[in-house]
Amino acid sequence: MTHKVDNTGEANYTEKLKKIAQTLLDWQGPIVIISHLDPDGDALGSCLAFKRALDSLGKTTIFAMGVPGYLKFLLKDNEHVSSLESLPEGAMLAVLDVDLGRRTVGAPLEGAAFTLNIDHHGSNPRIGDLVCVEPGKAATAQIVKDLIELMPVSWTADIATPCLTGILTDTGNFKYTNTNASVLKDAAELIEHGVDYGFLTDRLQWREPSYFQMLGKVMATVEFPLDGLVATAYVTPEMEAEVGSSDDDSNDYVGLIRYAEGTKVAIFFKSREDHTKISVRTRDGVSAQAICHALGGGGHVAAAGAKLDLLLEDAKKAVLEETKKELSRHKLL
Ligand SMILES: [Mn+2]
């Protein structure tokens, strides 16, 4: 991979996107499209809209992602491969919704003739030949929409649907505080491009019946430590084995417990054999990013995550310690 850092900045977002659009239009080789570990609706939606737009221009694209079951309905046959062993000769590598770092999956970064990175995470280190990071956007799919509009692409429902999926996912169906007028305007325009909105929002909520059995078990673990300012819940492999539930990150338990009245921080622990993953949600300026960054993870102010090389009980202690610091910083404790 190239270790070039794109220092041209975000001074002019549209100029940067125009440069990306022209580079894509001029590119004659294959374009490999990948995203992050545990892909969500924005990872898939951004990549798929980007791919379909480029395909409509006659470009050769390869989309590599291990798509979780609940999102597979968005894909057509033979539209993706789960992963690539190596990049084809002369390929551009397009990395969406994540930086060119350790959480990138789908294909190796080595051997790319050119690297393109489009993302909305402020913590992105801007590595790559051409990088557009716009933290002001609620979803990478919004950036992809702006990019598509700078290319001679005719919008279709097939392109607009995954694009809107990314926006829906990263705004929690327009519930999170990152929902603003530009998000709703982009969504409205995508619906005008033919998205079957009623179908899409319904279908995106479908979960396997085992999810609802697991929900009961997870909710039985809820606790409210640190003077009730924090809501926690967890899942263990034993609980999953009992209901035969799959681990595909579709289970937004943290999104449910974050609505416990009086809480500023919600933390969900996913216990694994030799590590624990956490998802953190916050409100009122308390930073999930600060909590997770201190633990080796990252994300946004209101939503972040980390992977800790600790078992559940030790992970709980470590995370609550960082949470306590962050709450103290805001004079809430
Ligand atoms: Mn995203």
Residues whose N, C-alpha, C, O or C-beta is under 5 A from the ligand:
A	BS01	MN	D42 D97 A138 A139 T140 D170
